[in-house]
Amino acid sequence: MESKSQSKHMSFVTQVITNFKNFLESIQADGGEIQKALDNIDSEEFKIKFNLFIKSKLPKEKSGNKKDIYAPKRTRSAYIYYCIDARPAVKEKNIDMLSKDITRELGKGWKSLDDDKKSKYDDLAIKDKERYDLEKKEYVPPEPNSDDNCKKNKKKSKGGPRRSVSSYIYFCQDMRPATKIELEKKSNGEKVKTTLIVTELGKKWKEITQKNRKKYDDLAAIDKERFESEKESWVDNNESDSSNKKKVEKKKVDKKKVEKKKVDTDSEPEIESCDESE
């Protein structure tokens, strides 16, 4: 049986042969001789022509502005919320099933779902749309050519206030140890994967009552106040260092200008004295 790597290699070889064959046919179509081209296969001219031919067959890169990484997150549809909710159960029942088959199974489940059960996901989608509309209304996008619009060019400030923690994170920090022990008991003491623990915590968070959730909401509200307070009083050292550096550089430039001007003025009397002596 042919391995995956062998199959991939053969596919690559076939592609190279096809491209070379097409290149020779293009030479013939332009009135050239194939044999003559093969005789000069090691020449620089042949390499350049072949390279240009291959480039012309490659897919063109999409042009356009860079994606705004700070823009409000797009809305999710009712179907997407259903998939997030139902996918773990479908995957658990069909361990060996491929991702595309799981997606197909979820599609069937969505179609057969009655309106009462669908309304739950419709409500989530409506709330998410309201969230998006509000964020979009308040959002101010950066300048088109701004470096801050690209993660690679964005420098992370040293220090600064620690971001606020959400209610869900506080819940996870509190419930993770107990949840891990529960899952280990179910798996007869075997080590439990982090993904399973996170999935289980997600399920518990969805089922939590408003009364039990209040504790975590209060912690999140306190932490948010802490962050806002620290943010107001914090000064970015990177920006101040950059500003000071520019000031020092400007002083150096100004000093050079003054020195140059002084040299120019000092040199003028010498020229005049030479003229007088003559």
C-alpha positions as CSV (number, residue, x, y, z in Angstrom):
1,M,0.0,0.0,0.0
2,E,1.3,3.4,-1.0
3,S,2.1,5.7,2.0
4,K,0.9,9.3,2.3
5,S,4.4,10.7,1.8
6,Q,4.9,8.6,-1.3
7,S,1.6,9.6,-2.7
8,K,2.4,13.3,-2.1
9,H,5.8,12.9,-3.8
10,M,4.3,11.2,-6.9
11,S,1.7,14.0,-7.1
12,F,4.6,16.6,-7.1
13,V,6.5,14.6,-9.8
14,T,3.4,14.4,-12.0
15,Q,2.9,18.2,-11.6
16,V,6.5,18.9,-12.6
17,I,6.2,16.7,-15.7
18,T,2.9,18.2,-16.7
19,N,4.3,21.8,-16.4
20,F,7.4,20.8,-18.4
21,K,5.3,19.2,-21.1
22,N,3.1,22.3,-21.3
23,F,6.2,24.5,-21.5
24,L,7.6,22.6,-24.5
25,E,4.2,22.8,-26.2
26,S,4.2,26.6,-25.7
27,I,7.6,26.8,-27.4
28,Q,6.3,24.8,-30.3
29,A,3.2,27.0,-30.5
30,D,5.4,30.1,-30.7
31,G,7.2,28.6,-33.7
32,G,10.2,27.3,-31.9
33,E,11.8,23.9,-32.2
34,I,11.5,21.5,-29.2
35,Q,14.7,19.6,-29.9
36,K,16.7,22.9,-30.1
37,A,15.2,24.0,-26.8
38,L,16.2,20.6,-25.2
39,D,19.7,20.9,-26.6
40,N,20.0,24.3,-24.7
41,I,18.3,23.1,-21.5
42,D,21.3,24.1,-19.3
43,S,21.5,27.6,-20.8
44,E,20.5,30.7,-18.8
45,E,18.0,31.7,-21.5
46,F,16.1,28.4,-21.1
47,K,16.0,28.7,-17.3
48,I,14.6,32.2,-17.5
49,K,11.9,31.2,-19.9
50,F,10.9,28.2,-17.9
51,N,10.8,30.2,-14.7
52,L,8.6,32.9,-16.3
53,F,6.3,30.1,-17.6
54,I,5.9,28.5,-14.1
55,K,5.3,31.9,-12.5
56,S,2.5,32.6,-15.0
57,K,0.7,29.4,-13.9
58,L,0.9,30.1,-10.2
59,P,-2.2,31.6,-8.5
60,K,-2.0,35.4,-8.2
61,E,-1.9,36.8,-4.7
62,K,-5.0,38.6,-3.5
63,S,-4.5,42.3,-3.3
64,G,-6.2,44.6,-0.8
65,N,-5.9,46.1,2.7
66,K,-4.7,44.1,5.6
67,K,-7.3,42.7,7.9
68,D,-8.1,44.9,10.8
69,I,-7.3,42.7,13.8
70,Y,-9.0,45.2,16.3
71,A,-12.3,45.4,14.5
72,P,-15.4,44.0,16.3
73,K,-15.8,40.2,16.0
74,R,-18.3,39.2,13.3
75,T,-21.6,37.8,14.4
76,R,-22.4,34.1,14.6
77,S,-25.4,32.5,13.1
78,A,-27.9,30.3,14.9
79,Y,-26.5,27.3,13.0
80,I,-22.9,28.1,14.2
81,Y,-24.2,28.2,17.8
82,Y,-25.9,24.9,17.3
83,C,-22.7,23.3,15.9
84,I,-20.7,24.6,18.9
85,D,-23.2,23.1,21.3
86,A,-23.8,19.8,19.4
87,R,-20.4,19.0,18.0
88,P,-18.8,17.4,21.2
89,A,-21.7,14.9,21.5
90,V,-21.5,14.0,17.8
91,K,-17.8,13.6,18.0
92,E,-18.1,11.4,21.2
93,K,-20.5,9.0,19.5
94,N,-18.4,8.8,16.3
95,I,-14.7,8.8,17.5
96,D,-13.3,7.7,14.1
97,M,-15.4,10.0,12.0
98,L,-13.6,12.6,9.9
99,S,-14.2,16.4,10.3
100,K,-16.1,16.7,7.0
101,D,-18.4,13.8,8.0
102,I,-19.1,15.4,11.5
103,T,-20.0,18.7,9.7
104,R,-22.4,16.7,7.4
105,E,-23.9,15.0,10.5
106,L,-24.4,18.4,12.2
107,G,-26.1,19.7,9.1
108,K,-28.6,16.8,9.2
109,G,-29.2,17.4,12.9
110,W,-29.9,21.1,12.3
111,K,-32.4,20.3,9.5
112,S,-34.3,17.8,11.7
113,L,-34.3,20.2,14.7
114,D,-37.8,21.5,15.6
115,D,-38.6,25.2,15.9
116,D,-38.8,25.2,19.7
117,K,-35.2,23.9,20.1
118,K,-34.0,26.1,17.3
119,S,-35.3,29.2,19.1
120,K,-32.6,28.8,21.7
121,Y,-29.9,29.3,19.1
122,D,-31.9,32.0,17.3
123,D,-31.9,34.0,20.6
124,L,-28.1,33.6,20.9
125,A,-27.6,34.8,17.3
126,I,-29.9,37.9,17.9
127,K,-28.0,38.8,21.1
128,D,-24.7,38.5,19.3
129,K,-25.9,40.7,16.5
130,E,-26.9,43.4,19.0
131,R,-23.4,43.1,20.5
132,Y,-21.8,43.5,17.1
133,D,-23.9,46.5,16.1
134,L,-23.1,48.3,19.4
135,E,-19.3,47.6,19.1
136,K,-19.3,48.6,15.4
137,K,-21.1,51.9,16.3
138,E,-18.5,52.7,18.9
139,Y,-15.4,51.4,17.1
140,V,-12.9,53.8,15.5
141,P,-10.7,51.9,13.0
142,P,-6.9,52.7,12.7
143,E,-5.4,54.6,9.7
144,P,-5.2,52.4,6.5
145,N,-1.4,52.3,6.5
146,S,-0.9,52.2,10.2
147,D,1.6,49.7,11.5
148,D,-0.7,49.1,14.5
149,N,-3.0,47.3,12.2
150,C,-0.6,44.4,11.8
151,K,0.3,42.1,14.8
152,K,3.9,41.6,13.5
153,N,4.7,45.3,13.5
154,K,2.9,46.0,16.8
155,K,5.4,46.4,19.7
156,K,4.1,45.1,23.0
157,S,4.4,47.7,25.8
158,K,6.6,46.6,28.6
159,G,4.7,46.6,31.9
160,G,1.4,48.2,31.9
161,P,-1.8,47.2,33.7
162,R,-2.8,43.5,33.6
163,R,-5.9,42.9,31.6
164,S,-9.1,42.3,33.5
165,V,-10.3,38.7,34.0
166,S,-13.8,37.6,32.8
167,S,-16.4,35.8,34.9
168,Y,-15.8,32.6,33.0
169,I,-12.1,32.6,33.7
170,Y,-12.7,33.0,37.5
171,F,-15.2,30.1,37.2
172,C,-12.6,27.9,35.5
173,Q,-9.9,28.8,38.1
174,D,-12.3,27.8,40.8
175,M,-13.8,24.6,39.3
176,R,-10.9,23.2,37.3
177,P,-9.3,21.1,40.1
178,A,-12.6,19.4,41.0
179,T,-13.5,18.9,37.4
180,K,-10.2,17.2,36.7
181,I,-10.7,14.8,39.6
182,E,-14.2,13.9,38.3
183,L,-12.9,13.1,34.8
184,E,-10.0,11.1,36.1
185,K,-12.4,9.0,38.2
186,K,-14.5,8.3,35.1
187,S,-11.4,7.3,33.1
188,N,-10.2,4.9,35.9
189,G,-7.3,7.1,37.0
190,E,-5.9,7.7,33.5
191,K,-4.5,11.1,32.7
192,V,-7.2,13.4,31.3
193,K,-6.4,15.7,28.3
194,T,-6.7,19.5,28.8
195,T,-9.2,19.8,26.0
196,L,-11.6,17.4,27.8
197,I,-11.3,19.5,31.0
198,V,-12.0,22.7,29.1
199,T,-15.0,21.1,27.3
200,E,-16.4,19.9,30.6
201,L,-15.9,23.4,32.2
202,G,-17.7,24.9,29.2
203,K,-20.7,22.6,29.7
204,K,-20.9,23.4,33.4
205,W,-20.7,27.2,32.7
206,K,-23.6,26.9,30.4
207,E,-25.7,25.1,33.0
208,I,-24.7,27.3,36.0
209,T,-27.6,29.2,37.7
210,Q,-27.7,33.0,37.9
211,K,-27.4,32.7,41.7
212,N,-24.1,30.6,41.6
213,R,-22.8,32.8,38.7
214,K,-23.1,36.0,40.7
215,K,-19.9,35.3,42.7
216,Y,-17.8,35.2,39.5
217,D,-19.6,38.2,38.0
218,D,-18.7,40.3,41.1
219,L,-15.1,39.2,40.9
220,A,-14.9,40.2,37.3
221,A,-16.6,43.6,38.0
222,I,-14.0,44.3,40.7
223,D,-11.1,43.3,38.5
224,K,-12.5,45.5,35.6
225,E,-12.6,48.5,38.0
226,R,-9.0,47.8,39.0
227,F,-7.9,47.6,35.3
228,E,-9.6,50.9,34.4
229,S,-8.1,52.7,37.4
230,E,-4.6,51.4,36.6
231,K,-5.0,52.2,32.9
232,E,-5.9,55.9,33.6
233,S,-2.8,56.4,35.8
234,W,-0.3,54.4,33.8
235,V,2.2,56.0,31.4
236,D,3.7,54.0,28.5
237,N,7.5,54.0,29.1
238,N,8.1,53.0,25.5
239,E,6.4,56.1,24.2
240,S,8.1,58.4,26.6
241,D,11.5,56.8,25.8
242,S,10.8,57.2,22.1
243,S,9.8,60.8,22.6
244,N,13.0,61.5,24.6
245,K,15.1,59.8,22.0
246,K,13.7,62.1,19.2
247,K,14.4,65.2,21.4
248,V,18.0,64.1,21.9
249,E,18.4,63.4,18.1
250,K,16.9,66.9,17.3
251,K,19.4,68.6,19.7
252,K,22.3,66.8,18.0
253,V,21.1,67.9,14.6
254,D,20.6,71.5,15.8
255,K,24.1,71.5,17.4
256,K,25.7,70.3,14.1
257,K,23.9,73.1,12.2
258,V,25.2,75.7,14.7
259,E,28.8,74.3,14.4
260,K,28.6,74.4,10.6
261,K,27.3,78.0,10.7
262,K,30.1,79.0,13.0
263,V,32.7,77.4,10.7
264,D,31.2,79.3,7.7
265,T,31.3,82.7,9.5
266,D,34.8,82.1,10.8
267,S,36.1,81.3,7.3
268,E,34.8,84.6,5.8
269,P,37.3,87.0,7.4
270,E,40.2,84.9,6.2
271,I,39.1,85.3,2.6
272,E,38.7,89.1,3.0
273,S,42.3,89.4,4.6
274,C,43.8,87.5,1.6
275,D,42.1,89.9,-0.8
276,E,43.5,93.0,1.2
277,S,47.0,91.6,1.1
278,E,46.9,91.4,-2.6
